Amino acid sequence: MAYIDYFCASKMATRFIIFFLIITVVEVYFLQAVKTFSQDFSPGKRSALLYTAYAFALLNVVMGIISIFYPAANWNNFFRFTLALVLILMVCKLLGCSFLIIDDIIRLFRWVFSLFKTKSAEAVEATTKISRIKFFSQLAVTFTIIPAVGFIYGMVRGAYKYRVHNVKVLSPNIPEAFNGYKIVQISDIHTGSFLDNSALTKAFDIVMAQGADVILFTGDLVNNKAIETTGFESVYSKLKAPHGVYSVLGNHDYGDYVQWDSPEEKQKNLESLKTVHKNAGWRLLMNEHVELENKGEKIALIGIENWGGNMNFPKYGKMEVAYKDAAKYPFKILMSHDPSHWEKQVQTEYKDIDLTLSGHTHGMQFGIEIPGLVKWSPVKYFYKQWAGLYKQDNQFLYVNRGLGFLGYPGRLGIWPEITVIELQKV
């Protein structure tokens, strides 16, 4: 036991030393850029700028220590948002410091080259050095401030910039009675990330305004624990549709990312979350299917537990159980939280699943989307299908960008989504 404690303490100390060295190098680099950048300012403005820079450097250190010694699950929203701000500034400073590193590399090569130069040439170099240093310092400060402002905007406004995406799914398998049938999909609420229920109320008001025939939620109601839903019960209950509200679990709903005192406590948490779905009037599908009937015709709605095909996410889903006896339906909709499931199993083993609805990726909450021109997010390097509608042969996949947020408490470029899917028979 003593050995284990010593090992843990050593590991913690190593993490702290590494963090302290990294943050020290970054802050020293950046503060030099601020000093050079502020040379033309008046003494008062220069002092204010330097004091602000030093204050944020100290904040970086303090919050970094907190992030090392206290697990994320114990933070309240204040610490989460403060740490997010600190991490944004740190990342942006790293970006800015890259210009200073370029300058130092240039200076190193020039210094080596100067060893073989004449005195007069060195004098010429000395007259140009100051302007070059100032130029790179200006670049460093500029490329720190601009992205920082963007990410802060994403926290203040972008996280709640709800967008409705209208999609048409065309298939000959759609029964005539379901031609024009309207599905509203939402995903990845991550209730624990919201400060209160006002923003979610606004989102659900938009959902209800779409006039859905059925509402489908594709997982991750919470970040980790069922207790996050406290105070949001009345908001969940706002969702109503003629053919019901259906839901599935996402990878965060199982409590896999926190430490529990016992397996029984973890299971109790999951059962509590299931009760939240039930009390809200949502039908939680656990590796099963139901039939949706309209004007005497029927289609299948299949819902499975989380089935992760990428990055070691858990596989709780059992398609063979959920799909059993569903072959008779002419059109089948699958709710599966993780979009990698579509390519890894659905396309190969269940070719008669017409439409799969997923979430999970959040579009990484950051990217650039200009309809018809640009669609990019870093998450594309991890997930082939990460946002929007995809088609392979006669099978469709729609990946919802998510309604909430996790980790970075905001969104920039990839806004929170409410999807309206209209089925059209062709």
C-alpha angles and dihedrals in degrees: 000000000000089000091052092050090049091049092050092047091049091049091050091048091050091051090050094049092049091048093046093050093048095047092045093053092046094047094046090049094047096045090054088054091050091050092051093042092053097050093105094048124101114264092255096050091043091053092048091050093049093046090051091050092049091047092054090046089055090046089053091055095046096047091043090056090049091051090053100046101035124054118238092240090068097053121105120219093269093060092042093054093042092050090047089054091049093049091048090053091046094051091045091049089052088054091048093047090057087075091052090050089053089052092049091050090051090048091049092053091045091049090052090047091047090063086073096041131095124254092254092054090051089053090054089050090052092056092055100039098081095053092048092051090049092049093054091044090054090050091049094052093042094050089048097049100043098055091039090057089048094052092045088053087052090057097046101038112357095066090063100036094116116196129193114219115199115206133178120208112199120198138150089220094069110107115239091246089059096050103123093014110159123220122185114202127193127173146177101024093167092194095193091067094063119093091214139343098267096091092047090048089055091050093049091049087058090049092053092048091063095073096229123191088209134006120216127193114196104200149280101089090165139024095235117320138050090228088074088075093064109121093017099078095100091049093054089050091060090078111096133157135171092248096036142252118282131187145181134198126261129206093268094054095072096064092238094142100059133065115254126196090229142355088252091059091051091050091048089054091053092049089051090053091050088053090053089057091048095047090050090057094250119139105225110210112211108186093317142101137227132194124244113209128199125172092341097310125105141208130182126249111197123191126186136180119255113308110185119194098170136056097004095291111164124271108217094143121105110196094179089061096042094046098047111126092001096108091089094068116093094217126032130193119195124201108204120158100213115060093207086074089071095062097033099050117351097061094046104037106022106040093160093065099110102189130020120192120202143158127173102114098074084202079270084282088265134079147085124281123177109163111245094004116051135014114167139147132154088245089074088078089061102034124039090201107040110144137009134004124337130180133197117178103314096336125099132201125190119193113198115213092224134252100237137034140240134198099357101051095221148040131242120189094342101076126197111275141221110186124209111194120189118196114219126187116222 
